[in-house]
Amino acid sequence: MPTTLPLDRPLPDAAAAAVGIVRALRAAGHAAVLAGGCVRDLLLGQTPQDYDVATDAPPERLCALFPRARPVGVQFGVVLVKRRGRWIEVATFRSDGPYLDGRHPVSITLSDAEHDAQRRDFTVNGLFLDPLAGTVIDYVGGLEDLRARVVRAIGDPAARFSEDYLRLVRAARFAARLDFAIEPRTAAAVRAQAPRLARVAAERVREELERMLAHPSRARAWDLLGELGLRPFLWPAAQWTDPQARRAGTLLTRLPPGAPFELALAVLLADADPAEVQRVARALTLSNVQRTTVAWLVQHQADLDDPHAPTLAQLKRLMAEAAFPLLVDWARARHADLPDGAARDAALAARIDAIPPERVQPPPLVTGDDLLARRVPQGPIYARLLEALYTAQLNEQLLTREAALAALEERLAAEGGTE
């Protein structure tokens, strides 16, 4: 028999769409509950990111009851149902057959709530909520582990991890995010199977890293990845010396709570050369934007260490990049090591504030058309002259088009004139 507990708080308005689906399924004669992470978060007083429904209705019945449903994973009993502008995942209770590839069961069997709970990963994620009765239903000891603040695998930890090797990383992510301990047998099973993480598809590992490193608990997650022996298997040939790992952890602690994944990953790759950054980006299947952002941050990480060192043009060029605010966050994290760190932060802020937005990337006073008009043969001279003149403009040495054209004439004369 399950353990039950009255929910001692009203459901948020955001739960209404999922509750509506539960109500419709109940009216059609089916069992239906809210499931998984949303129940855990509600019990912890946190705001769930989404609400999932579990039911005994098979996928074909769900599609009949909700004609606009999307059968995104019918082979695993999962469809998406839209209510109140939200897509809600609705999954049929199931039991899983053997896992042979570390990700997918070779077969599934439609089942009931108890067996569905037992095939999930961690006890705190195996809870159900009857939103109509306001009752939490626990088949796996999740309520006790929530009270004890423990992440524990359901059943045999080794078996749970062999079913899906990504759960190895998820154990660290949940423990970090919830600020829970990992139950000893569960932690031992993670360490024993850590090398198997290398068998997981890169994009799935990246998704977990994104969730982990974009969360304020990122430093704790990084520590857990080390304690559990998972760091070497996050991507091929991943490695850090002990000082590098400690330095990364310190900087992760200092990043703003809302720092994005790209900045946190750049911190982890701080000692990598450009080719290595690109290799890791490919290994993790980063998007082009993510790859460009991470590479730029790593390349320029030290540019603001001395706030007075960049010329005005250099600072403006940095400020013109979309990732510049992240570079500033990283610089402040680096400054915290220094006796004059607060003074450096103040000096950097003053230099940035002194540059009006319209002067960061102004239209060039001289263009290639001006060189063409002077019959300058096309070639490397164009890039060289235009770059020099624009740098002088950014340094505010050239303030008018007339002054810029005069400077062009002087440079052309120095280059040997026009044709």
N, C-alpha and C positions, 0 to 999 in steps of 0.2 A: 504494500500500500504506500502511496506517496505521502510525503509530508506536505501539509498545506498551511498557508499563513495568510491572514487578511492583509491586503495592501492598505497601508495606513495613510495614503495620500491620494488626492484626485489625479486622474490622468491628465497630462497636458493637452491643450487643444490640438497639437500636432499629431496626437494619436487617433484623432477622430476618423481619419480615412481608414486606418487599419481596423478600428473597432467596427466601423460600418460593414467591412467585409466579413468580420467574424459574425456580426448580427445576421447578415444575409445567408451565410452558410448554416448557421444554427436554424434559421427559419426554413431552410431547405432540408433539414433533418440530419445535418452533419455535425460532427465534433469540430471545434475550431478554437484556437487559443493564440495569444501573442507568444512569440518564442525568441529565445536567444539573448543577444546583447541588450536589446531594449529592456528586457525584464531585469537583467543585472543592473543596468544604469538607473532604472527607476528606483530600485531598492537602495542604491547608493546615494540617491538624491541628486543624480546627475541628469543632464538632458540627453536623451537618446538621439543619435544621428539619424536613425531610421527605425521603422517598425516592421517586423516580419510576422507573417501569419503561418501557422502550421495547422493542418487539417487532415481528416480521414478521407476527404473527397479526392478521388484520383484525378489526374490532369484532364482527361477528357470530360469529366463532370465539371471541373472548374471552367473549362472553355465553354461549356454549354451554359453554365450559370452566368458567366461574365463574357459575353460574345466578343468584346473588344480586348480580351486578355491576350498577352503575348507569350507564346510557349517558348521561353528562352532556354529551358533545360528540361524538356519533357522526359528525357531518358532518366533524369534524376527526380522527376516529380515536381519540377519547379515551373511556375508561370508568373508573369507580372500582371497585376490587375490595377487599373487606374481608377482612383477615387479622389474627388476634390482636388484635382490637378496633381495628385501624387501617384507615382508608380509604387505599388506595394508588392513585395515578393511573397508569394503564397506557395508553400511547399507541402506536399503530401507526406504524412507520417511514413517512415520507411525503416527497414533494416537493411544493412549492407552485407553483401557477400565478401569473399576474400579480396584483399588488395594485392595485386601483383606488380604494379608499376610505381608504388609510392605516391599515388594520387587518386586513382579511380577504382571503385569496386568493380569486380567482374560481373556482378549482378546486384540488383536491388529487389527487395520484396516489400510491397505495401504492407504497412504494419499499424501499430497503435502508438499512442503518445509515449508510453513507457519505453518501448524498444527504440523509438525515435530519439529519445533523450540519451539512451545508452550508447548510441553510435556517434554522438557529438564529441568535441575535443576536450573541453575542460568543464569541471563541475559548475563553475559560475556562469558558463554559457549554456548550460543544459536545463535552465529553468523555464517554466511556462507560466503564463498569466491568463486566467479567465477574466477578461475585462468586464463582462456583464455581471459576474458575481463579485468581482474585486478580490479574487483569491489567487495567490501564488501556489503553483504546483511543482513539487520537487521530488523527482525520482532518483537523483544521483548524489545527494548530499551537498548541493550547491549553496543552500541557505547557511549551513554550518560553516562552509568555507568562506562565504562572504563575511560572516561574523568574525571568523578567525583571520581574515584578510590573507587568504592563501590561494594561489593558483595550483590546482591539482588536476592531473589528467583523469578522465573518467575510466574506471576499470584499471586494466593493466597499462601502465604508461608506455612500455615498449611497444605494445600492440597498437596503441593510439598513434604513436609517432610513425610506426612502419606503414600505417594506412595513408598518411599524408606527411611527407617530410617537411613541408612548409610549416607544420605545427611546431617544429623545433624553434623557429624564429618567433612564431606567434606567442609561444610561452613567454619569451623575453618581452615582447611588446605589451602583452596584457599585464604582466607583473610591473613593468615600468609605468604604464599609463594609470593603472589602478593604485600604484604604490603598495603592492602586495608582495609577500615572499613567495618563492616557488617551493612547493612541498618537496622534501628531500628525495623521495623515490622518483618524482617527476623530473627534478633537476638531474639526478643521476642518469636517467634514461636519455635526457637531452645530450649530456656529455658523451654518452656511449654511442649515440647515433649521429653526432654532429657532422662527421664527414659525409653523411648521406644528403645533407643540404645541397651539396654540389650537384646532385642529380635533378634538382628542381629547375624548371624552366626559368630563365633569367628574368622574364617580365613579371613572374609571380614573386620572386625575391625582391625585385625593384619595388613592386607595389607595397610589400610589407615594410621595406626601408623607407618609402615615402611616408607612410602612416607613422612610422616610428620616429623619424628624424624631423618631421614637421610638427611634432607634438612637444609641449613644454617639458615633458619627461625625457627628452632625447638623451641627456647625459646619463641618466639612470639606465636607459636602454643600452647605451654604448657599454657601460660597465657590465651589464648582464651578458651582453654578447661575448665579452671577454671571459667572464667567469664561467660561462657555459661552453667555452671552446668553439664558438660559432664564427668568430671573425675571419679565420682563414678560408671560410667556405662561402662568404658572401658573394664573391665573384672569383674567377680563376686567378690564382697567384696573388690573392689579397694578403698583404702582410704589413705589419707595423712593428717597429722595435718597441720595447717597453716605454722608453722616454717619449717616443712619438705618440703612442696610445694614450699615455697620461696627459700629454699636452693637448691632444685632441679632446679628451674628456673635459679638461679644464675650460677650454674655449667653448665647448658645447654648453657648459653650465652658464657661461656668461652671455650667451646670445639672448636676444629678446624672446619672450615666450612665443610670439607669433612668427619667429624666423622660419622661412620656408625650407623645404627639403634641399633645394639647390645650394643654399648657403651652408647648411650642415654638411652636405656631401663634400663641398669644396674644403671645408675645415678638415675633414677626414683625409682629403687628398693633398693637403698643403705641401707635403714634401715630394710630391710626384712631379716628374718633368712633363712637358706638354704632350709628348707621345704617350706616356703612361695614362695621363688624364683621358686622352681620346680612346685609349684601349679600354679603360674601365667604363667609359660612357657607352661604348659599343657593347661591351659585355653585359651591361645592365639594360640595354635597349632604351637608353634615354631618348627623348624626343630631340629634334634639332635645336629647339629653343633651350631645353634643359642643358644639352651638351655645350652650347655656346655660352650660356650663363656660367656654368661651373668652370669651364676653361678660362673664361675672362676673369672670374674671381680669383682663381688660383694664380693666374699670371700677374695680377695687379695687387695681390694681397698685402704687399709691403709698401705700396706707393703712398699711403697716408700715415705711415708710422711716424714720420717727421712732418707735421702739418705745414711747415714752412718750406719744405724742400721742393714740391712741385712748382714750376712756373705757373703763371696765370693761365697760359694756354694749355699746359698739361692738366691743370685742375679742371678747366672747362671741358676738355675732352673726356675726362673721367666722368664729370657730371652729366655729360650728354648721353651716357650709357644708361639703359633702363635698370641695370643692376647696381647702379651707384649707391643707392640707399643701403643695399646689402653690404657693399664694401665698407661703408661708414660703420655699420654695425660690427663688422669684423675688426675694423681698426680700433673701435672702442674696447672690444674684448681683448685685443692685443695690448692696448695701453694700460689695462688694469694690472699688468705685471710690473709697471714702471713706477718709480717714486714720483715722477712728475706726470703720471697718467692723466690726472684730472686737468692739469694745465694743457696737456696736449689735446684733450677732448675740447676744451674751451677754445683753443686756438683754431682747431679744425672747424668748429661750428662758426666761429667768427669769419673765417675766410669764405666759407660756403654762403653764409648769410649776406656777405658783402657783394655777391654776384647776382644781379637781377636775372630772373629766368630768361628774359629776352636777349641777354648777352652771352648765354651759355653756348648757343649754337646759331649765331646770326647768319643771314645769307652772306655769301662771300662778296666782297667789294669788287673783286676781279675774277673773271671766269675765262674759260677756254675761248669764248667768242672774242675776248679782247686780244688774245694771242693770235687768233686767226686774222683779225682785222689788221694786225701788224705783220702779217705774212710770215709768222714764225712757223717753220716746218714742224709738222707733227712728229712727236717722238717723246723720249723720256724727259725732254726739257719741259714739257707741259706739266707733268706731275711735279717735277722739282720746283718750278717757279710758283705754281699755284699753292703747293704745300707751304713754301716759305712765306708767301704773302698772306696766306690765311693764318699761319702761326703768328705773324706780326699783328694781324687784325685781332686775333684772340688775346694777344698780349696787350691790346689797346695802344699799340704803337702807331697803328693806322686807323684813324677814326672816320675818314671821309673817303668817298670814291676818288676824289681828285688826288688826295695824298697817296692812295693805293696805286693809282695809275702812274703817278710820278715815280713811285718806288719800282713799279714794273719797268718803266723806261730805264731806270738806273741799272736794274738787274739784267735787262736785255743788253745794255751796253757792255756790262761786265762779261756777259756770255758771248760777246762777239757781234751783237747787233742782229738785225733782221736780214731777210734776203734782199 
